[in-house]
Amino acid sequence: MAAVVYVAIVGLGAVLSLGAFAENADIATALLRLLPVQLVGAFFCYFAVTRYFGWVGAGFGRIRWVGLLWFLPACTVLVFMFLDISQAATPALWRGFGALGIAMLVIVTFCIAFGEEVIFRGILLRGAMSRLAVPVAMLLSAISFGALHAINALLGQEAGDTSLQVIFAVFVGVFLAPLALRVGNLWPLIIWHWLWNIAVILGQVVGVLHPYVLIGIAIQAVISVWLWVQFLRASRLR
């Protein structure tokens, strides 16, 4: 239920706040319009966790530092992405983006990362694990996360682009779900997700293509397969 409410908030909110302006608005304006929606979404997640699930129950347990080793390829990709952006960005570009644009970029992307991780790798994943086998719960989390991105079709995005984004989001969910369980705490995922969103948006602004991303994704895909195999084996032994 929490996931449905969250999707309704951010989905309907995005449509109402952007609407016909989605394709024509610059990044800073779009983020400013999305700010109230994402703040409401993040507050709803905070309320749901504190009121109904508890922080530990929602995925904010003790961090298993060894589990963070599985995260290294994804973090390395981020480092290279930001290096590319720093080399391509010019002072004039940053001035054009403006202080308000930078502030909106930081705040809105954090709200998005916090909300999506709490809902899909926290509440939904943990709730599904209480009724389903762990691999099934992880798959449900990944598919639901991908389905969320179908909202972009309502904002005027072409069907082909939306389909690719949904598929990519499902793969990201497949990668993040086992990591959430291995790490034991959502904060590392939230921070990574937050920085990833910033890097993707800035990459679009400066027109940078990240050749290292595909390599990192390939490495992380191998790690994800390994983690999924471990969870599948553990599930069969129960």
URSULRA-V982311 format. One record per backbone hydrogen bond with DSSP energy under -1.0 kcal/mol. CO is the residue of the C=O (numbers start at 1). NH is the residue of the N-H. E is the energy in kcal/mol with one decimal. If there is no record, write none. Layout:
CO;NH;E
CO;NH;E
This chain:
1;5;-2.5
2;6;-2.4
3;7;-2.6
4;8;-2.3
5;9;-2.4
6;10;-2.6
7;11;-2.6
8;12;-1.9
9;13;-1.8
10;14;-1.8
11;15;-2.1
12;16;-2.7
13;17;-2.5
14;18;-2.5
18;21;-2.7
19;22;-1.4
21;25;-2.6
26;30;-2.6
27;31;-2.6
28;32;-2.2
29;33;-2.3
30;34;-1.7
31;35;-1.2
34;38;-2.7
35;39;-2.4
36;40;-2.1
37;41;-2.4
38;42;-2.6
39;43;-2.5
40;44;-2.5
41;45;-1.9
42;46;-2.3
43;47;-2.8
44;48;-3.0
45;49;-2.5
46;50;-2.5
47;51;-2.6
48;52;-2.2
48;53;-1.3
49;54;-4.0
54;58;-1.4
55;60;-2.9
56;59;-1.5
64;67;-1.0
66;69;-1.6
67;70;-1.2
68;71;-1.6
69;72;-1.3
71;75;-2.1
72;76;-2.6
73;77;-2.0
74;78;-1.6
75;79;-1.8
76;80;-1.9
77;81;-2.3
78;82;-2.5
79;83;-1.9
80;84;-2.3
81;85;-2.2
82;86;-2.5
83;87;-1.6
84;88;-1.7
85;89;-2.5
90;94;-2.0
91;95;-2.4
92;96;-2.3
93;97;-2.1
94;98;-2.2
98;102;-2.1
99;103;-2.6
100;104;-2.7
101;105;-2.3
102;106;-2.3
103;107;-2.6
104;108;-2.6
105;109;-1.4
106;110;-1.3
107;111;-2.3
108;112;-2.4
109;113;-2.4
110;114;-3.1
111;115;-2.6
112;116;-2.7
113;117;-2.2
114;118;-2.3
115;119;-2.3
116;120;-2.6
117;121;-1.4
118;123;-3.3
119;124;-3.2
122;126;-2.5
123;127;-2.4
124;128;-2.6
125;129;-1.9
128;131;-1.4
128;132;-3.0
133;137;-2.5
134;138;-2.5
135;139;-2.2
136;140;-2.5
137;141;-2.2
138;142;-2.3
139;143;-2.7
140;144;-2.4
141;145;-2.1
142;146;-2.1
143;147;-2.6
144;148;-1.6
147;150;-1.8
148;151;-1.6
149;152;-1.3
150;153;-1.8
151;154;-1.7
152;157;-1.8
153;156;-1.2
158;162;-2.6
159;163;-2.6
160;164;-2.1
161;165;-2.2
162;166;-2.6
163;167;-2.4
164;168;-2.6
165;169;-2.5
166;170;-2.2
167;171;-2.0
168;172;-2.3
169;173;-2.5
170;174;-2.4
171;175;-1.9
172;176;-2.6
173;177;-2.4
176;180;-2.6
177;181;-1.4
178;182;-2.4
179;183;-3.1
180;184;-1.7
183;64;-3.5
184;61;-1.5
186;190;-2.8
187;191;-2.7
188;192;-2.2
189;193;-3.0
190;194;-2.7
191;195;-2.5
192;196;-2.6
193;197;-2.4
194;198;-2.0
195;199;-2.6
196;200;-2.5
197;201;-2.3
198;202;-2.8
199;203;-2.2
200;204;-1.6
201;205;-2.0
202;206;-2.7
203;208;-2.4
210;213;-1.2
212;216;-2.7
213;217;-3.1
214;218;-2.2
215;219;-2.3
216;220;-2.8
217;221;-2.4
218;222;-1.7
219;223;-1.9
220;224;-2.7
221;225;-2.4
222;226;-2.1
223;227;-2.5
224;228;-2.8
225;229;-2.5
226;230;-1.9
227;231;-2.3
228;232;-2.7
229;233;-2.4
230;234;-2.4
231;235;-2.2
232;236;-1.9
233;237;-1.4
